[in-house]
Amino acid sequence: MNPFLSIWSRPTETIHYVLKQKKLSFSFILVILAALAIAPLTITQLLFIEEIPLIGILLIAFIGLFILSTIGWFVNSALYTWIGKWLGGTGSYKQMLTVVPLGSLTAIYLLPFSWLMMIALIILRSSESDATATLFIVLFAVSSILSFGLMGLSVYGTVILSKAIGIVHGFSAWKGFGTIAILMGFVFALTLVGWIILFFIIFAFTSY
């Protein structure tokens, strides 16, 4: 079974296959590929800020996203394990580490398109021809299409992740989605509290 193909038509079987047959190294490769696919979409506008060196932009995009993705992989897996057990699940942290990157597997299909777009934008950055403006508009439209495509793939990725969490913990995919929703709700509440505290700190300093 090839997980890159079977994830579309047989997601449940693919998750079981990865759990039984694949090592954590395979999951780590998925994290790397997903970062490589998404990174070019994060620097579309930055590439046209000539004050920022090109190498700096690429390092920020690729190394930064890789570090964040790796940290997110470990942290989210731990939280999904903990929340799932709170909901009655029985999965282990290692099992969760194995399946969590499957939620990003579909986004990897954007890799050749996002890289071609990035290369074209880099060439455009150093070009001063009359066709530059037209090419910029075309590439900006392409980047928007890719971003919408990523959103659609993320929805399907959430479905896969919900199934994966459910399989690891031995409960339904809906309960797996509930695990994700609880984590998202917690992050949203924590972010909101952080912004409120920051607002009051800034207000307190500016009132003097």
C-alpha positions as a Markdown table, in Angstrom:
| # | Residue | x | y | z |
|---|---|---|---|---|
| 1 | Met | 0.0 | 0.0 | 0.0 |
| 2 | Asn | 1.2 | 3.5 | -0.9 |
| 3 | Pro | -0.1 | 5.9 | 1.7 |
| 4 | Phe | 0.4 | 8.9 | -0.7 |
| 5 | Leu | -2.2 | 7.4 | -3.0 |
| 6 | Ser | -4.4 | 5.3 | -0.8 |
| 7 | Ile | -5.1 | 8.2 | 1.6 |
| 8 | Trp | -7.6 | 9.6 | -0.9 |
| 9 | Ser | -9.7 | 6.5 | -1.4 |
| 10 | Arg | -9.0 | 4.3 | 1.6 |
| 11 | Pro | -8.0 | 6.7 | 4.5 |
| 12 | Thr | -9.0 | 4.3 | 7.3 |
| 13 | Glu | -7.0 | 1.4 | 5.9 |
| 14 | Thr | -4.1 | 3.7 | 5.2 |
| 15 | Ile | -4.1 | 4.9 | 8.9 |
| 16 | His | -4.1 | 1.3 | 10.1 |
| 17 | Tyr | -1.3 | 0.4 | 7.6 |
| 18 | Val | 0.9 | 3.3 | 8.8 |
| 19 | Leu | 0.3 | 2.4 | 12.4 |
| 20 | Lys | 1.4 | -1.2 | 11.9 |
| 21 | Gln | 4.0 | -1.0 | 9.1 |
| 22 | Lys | 5.6 | 2.4 | 9.3 |
| 23 | Lys | 8.2 | 3.8 | 11.7 |
| 24 | Leu | 8.4 | 7.4 | 13.1 |
| 25 | Ser | 11.0 | 8.2 | 10.4 |
| 26 | Phe | 8.2 | 8.0 | 7.8 |
| 27 | Ser | 6.1 | 10.4 | 9.8 |
| 28 | Phe | 9.0 | 12.8 | 10.1 |
| 29 | Ile | 9.5 | 12.7 | 6.3 |
| 30 | Leu | 5.8 | 13.7 | 6.0 |
| 31 | Val | 6.4 | 16.7 | 8.3 |
| 32 | Ile | 9.4 | 17.7 | 6.2 |
| 33 | Leu | 7.6 | 17.4 | 2.9 |
| 34 | Ala | 4.6 | 19.3 | 4.2 |
| 35 | Ala | 6.8 | 22.1 | 5.3 |
| 36 | Leu | 8.5 | 22.2 | 1.9 |
| 37 | Ala | 5.1 | 22.4 | 0.2 |
| 38 | Ile | 3.6 | 25.1 | 2.3 |
| 39 | Ala | 6.7 | 27.4 | 2.9 |
| 40 | Pro | 6.6 | 29.0 | -0.6 |
| 41 | Leu | 3.1 | 30.1 | 0.0 |
| 42 | Thr | 4.1 | 32.1 | 3.1 |
| 43 | Ile | 6.6 | 34.3 | 1.3 |
| 44 | Thr | 4.7 | 35.5 | -1.7 |
| 45 | Gln | 4.6 | 39.2 | -0.7 |
| 46 | Leu | 8.0 | 39.2 | 1.1 |
| 47 | Leu | 9.8 | 38.3 | -2.1 |
| 48 | Phe | 9.0 | 41.8 | -3.5 |
| 49 | Ile | 10.5 | 43.7 | -0.5 |
| 50 | Glu | 13.9 | 44.3 | -1.9 |
| 51 | Glu | 15.2 | 45.6 | 1.4 |
| 52 | Ile | 15.1 | 42.1 | 2.7 |
| 53 | Pro | 17.8 | 39.8 | 1.3 |
| 54 | Leu | 16.5 | 36.8 | -0.7 |
| 55 | Ile | 18.5 | 34.3 | 1.3 |
| 56 | Gly | 17.0 | 35.8 | 4.5 |
| 57 | Ile | 13.5 | 35.4 | 3.2 |
| 58 | Leu | 14.1 | 31.8 | 2.2 |
| 59 | Leu | 15.7 | 30.9 | 5.5 |
| 60 | Ile | 12.8 | 32.4 | 7.5 |
| 61 | Ala | 10.3 | 30.6 | 5.4 |
| 62 | Phe | 11.8 | 27.1 | 5.2 |
| 63 | Ile | 13.8 | 26.8 | 8.4 |
| 64 | Gly | 11.3 | 28.7 | 10.4 |
| 65 | Leu | 8.3 | 26.6 | 9.1 |
| 66 | Phe | 10.3 | 23.4 | 9.6 |
| 67 | Ile | 11.1 | 24.2 | 13.2 |
| 68 | Leu | 7.5 | 25.2 | 13.9 |
| 69 | Ser | 6.1 | 22.2 | 12.2 |
| 70 | Thr | 8.4 | 19.8 | 14.1 |
| 71 | Ile | 7.5 | 21.5 | 17.4 |
| 72 | Gly | 3.8 | 21.4 | 16.5 |
| 73 | Trp | 4.1 | 17.7 | 15.7 |
| 74 | Phe | 5.4 | 16.8 | 19.1 |
| 75 | Val | 3.3 | 19.2 | 21.1 |
| 76 | Asn | 0.0 | 18.5 | 19.2 |
| 77 | Ser | 0.6 | 14.7 | 19.4 |
| 78 | Ala | 1.0 | 15.0 | 23.2 |
| 79 | Leu | -2.1 | 17.1 | 23.6 |
| 80 | Tyr | -4.2 | 14.9 | 21.3 |
| 81 | Thr | -3.0 | 11.9 | 23.4 |
| 82 | Trp | -3.9 | 13.6 | 26.7 |
| 83 | Ile | -7.3 | 15.1 | 25.6 |
| 84 | Gly | -8.2 | 11.8 | 24.0 |
| 85 | Lys | -7.5 | 9.8 | 27.2 |
| 86 | Trp | -9.6 | 12.4 | 29.0 |
| 87 | Leu | -12.4 | 11.5 | 26.6 |
| 88 | Gly | -11.9 | 7.8 | 27.3 |
| 89 | Gly | -9.3 | 6.9 | 24.7 |
| 90 | Thr | -6.5 | 4.4 | 25.2 |
| 91 | Gly | -3.9 | 5.5 | 22.6 |
| 92 | Ser | -0.2 | 6.0 | 23.3 |
| 93 | Tyr | 2.0 | 9.1 | 22.5 |
| 94 | Lys | 4.1 | 7.1 | 20.1 |
| 95 | Gln | 1.0 | 6.0 | 18.1 |
| 96 | Met | -0.2 | 9.5 | 18.0 |
| 97 | Leu | 3.2 | 10.7 | 16.7 |
| 98 | Thr | 2.9 | 8.2 | 14.0 |
| 99 | Val | -0.5 | 9.2 | 12.6 |
| 100 | Val | -0.7 | 13.0 | 13.2 |
| 101 | Pro | 1.4 | 13.9 | 10.1 |
| 102 | Leu | -1.1 | 12.0 | 8.0 |
| 103 | Gly | -3.3 | 15.1 | 8.4 |
| 104 | Ser | -0.8 | 17.0 | 6.3 |
| 105 | Leu | -0.2 | 14.3 | 3.7 |
| 106 | Thr | -2.7 | 15.7 | 1.1 |
| 107 | Ala | -1.0 | 19.1 | 1.3 |
| 108 | Ile | 2.2 | 17.6 | 0.0 |
| 109 | Tyr | 0.6 | 17.4 | -3.5 |
| 110 | Leu | 1.0 | 21.2 | -3.7 |
| 111 | Leu | 4.8 | 20.9 | -3.5 |
| 112 | Pro | 5.7 | 21.0 | -7.2 |
| 113 | Phe | 3.2 | 23.9 | -7.9 |
| 114 | Ser | 4.3 | 26.0 | -4.9 |
| 115 | Trp | 7.9 | 25.5 | -5.8 |
| 116 | Leu | 7.4 | 26.5 | -9.5 |
| 117 | Met | 5.6 | 29.6 | -8.3 |
| 118 | Met | 8.4 | 30.5 | -5.9 |
| 119 | Ile | 11.0 | 30.0 | -8.5 |
| 120 | Ala | 9.1 | 32.2 | -10.9 |
| 121 | Leu | 8.7 | 34.9 | -8.3 |
| 122 | Ile | 12.4 | 34.8 | -7.5 |
| 123 | Ile | 13.1 | 35.3 | -11.3 |
| 124 | Leu | 10.5 | 38.1 | -11.4 |
| 125 | Arg | 12.1 | 39.8 | -8.4 |
| 126 | Ser | 15.3 | 40.4 | -10.3 |
| 127 | Ser | 13.6 | 41.2 | -13.6 |
| 128 | Glu | 13.0 | 44.8 | -14.9 |
| 129 | Ser | 11.2 | 44.0 | -18.2 |
| 130 | Asp | 7.9 | 45.5 | -19.3 |
| 131 | Ala | 6.2 | 42.1 | -18.8 |
| 132 | Thr | 7.0 | 42.2 | -15.1 |
| 133 | Ala | 3.7 | 43.8 | -14.0 |
| 134 | Thr | 1.6 | 41.3 | -16.0 |
| 135 | Leu | 3.6 | 38.3 | -14.8 |
| 136 | Phe | 3.3 | 39.5 | -11.2 |
| 137 | Ile | -0.5 | 39.7 | -11.6 |
| 138 | Val | -0.6 | 36.2 | -13.0 |
| 139 | Leu | 1.6 | 34.8 | -10.3 |
| 140 | Phe | -0.3 | 36.5 | -7.6 |
| 141 | Ala | -3.5 | 34.9 | -8.9 |
| 142 | Val | -1.8 | 31.5 | -9.0 |
| 143 | Ser | -0.6 | 32.0 | -5.4 |
| 144 | Ser | -4.2 | 32.8 | -4.4 |
| 145 | Ile | -5.5 | 29.6 | -6.1 |
| 146 | Leu | -2.9 | 27.6 | -4.4 |
| 147 | Ser | -3.8 | 29.1 | -1.0 |
| 148 | Phe | -7.5 | 28.2 | -1.6 |
| 149 | Gly | -6.4 | 24.7 | -2.6 |
| 150 | Leu | -4.4 | 24.4 | 0.6 |
| 151 | Met | -7.6 | 25.4 | 2.5 |
| 152 | Gly | -9.6 | 22.7 | 0.8 |
| 153 | Leu | -6.8 | 20.1 | 1.4 |
| 154 | Ser | -6.7 | 21.2 | 5.1 |
| 155 | Val | -10.4 | 20.4 | 5.5 |
| 156 | Tyr | -9.8 | 16.9 | 4.1 |
| 157 | Gly | -6.7 | 16.7 | 6.3 |
| 158 | Thr | -8.8 | 17.5 | 9.3 |
| 159 | Val | -11.1 | 14.6 | 8.4 |
| 160 | Ile | -8.1 | 12.3 | 8.1 |
| 161 | Leu | -6.7 | 13.5 | 11.4 |
| 162 | Ser | -10.0 | 13.0 | 13.1 |
| 163 | Lys | -10.1 | 9.4 | 11.9 |
| 164 | Ala | -6.5 | 8.9 | 12.9 |
| 165 | Ile | -7.1 | 10.2 | 16.5 |
| 166 | Gly | -10.2 | 8.0 | 16.7 |
| 167 | Ile | -8.3 | 4.9 | 15.5 |
| 168 | Val | -5.4 | 5.5 | 17.9 |
| 169 | His | -7.7 | 6.0 | 20.9 |
| 170 | Gly | -10.3 | 3.4 | 20.0 |
| 171 | Phe | -13.3 | 5.6 | 19.5 |
| 172 | Ser | -15.2 | 7.2 | 16.7 |
| 173 | Ala | -13.9 | 9.8 | 14.2 |
| 174 | Trp | -16.5 | 12.3 | 15.5 |
| 175 | Lys | -14.9 | 11.9 | 18.9 |
| 176 | Gly | -11.5 | 12.4 | 17.2 |
| 177 | Phe | -12.8 | 15.6 | 15.7 |
| 178 | Gly | -14.0 | 16.6 | 19.2 |
| 179 | Thr | -10.5 | 16.1 | 20.5 |
| 180 | Ile | -9.2 | 18.6 | 17.8 |
| 181 | Ala | -12.1 | 21.0 | 18.6 |
| 182 | Ile | -11.3 | 21.0 | 22.3 |
| 183 | Leu | -7.6 | 21.8 | 21.6 |
| 184 | Met | -8.6 | 24.6 | 19.2 |
| 185 | Gly | -11.0 | 26.0 | 21.7 |
| 186 | Phe | -8.3 | 26.0 | 24.4 |
| 187 | Val | -5.8 | 27.7 | 22.1 |
| 188 | Phe | -8.4 | 30.3 | 21.1 |
| 189 | Ala | -9.3 | 31.0 | 24.7 |
| 190 | Leu | -5.6 | 31.3 | 25.7 |
| 191 | Thr | -4.9 | 33.6 | 22.8 |
| 192 | Leu | -7.9 | 35.8 | 23.7 |
| 193 | Val | -6.8 | 36.1 | 27.3 |
| 194 | Gly | -3.3 | 36.9 | 26.1 |
| 195 | Trp | -4.5 | 39.7 | 23.9 |
| 196 | Ile | -6.7 | 41.1 | 26.7 |
| 197 | Ile | -3.8 | 41.1 | 29.2 |
| 198 | Leu | -1.6 | 42.8 | 26.5 |
| 199 | Phe | -4.3 | 45.4 | 25.9 |
| 200 | Phe | -4.5 | 46.3 | 29.6 |
| 201 | Ile | -0.7 | 46.4 | 30.0 |
| 202 | Ile | -0.4 | 48.8 | 27.0 |
| 203 | Phe | -3.4 | 50.9 | 28.3 |
| 204 | Ala | -1.8 | 51.1 | 31.7 |
| 205 | Phe | 1.5 | 52.3 | 30.4 |
| 206 | Thr | 0.0 | 54.9 | 28.0 |
| 207 | Ser | -2.3 | 56.3 | 30.7 |
| 208 | Tyr | 0.7 | 57.7 | 32.6 |
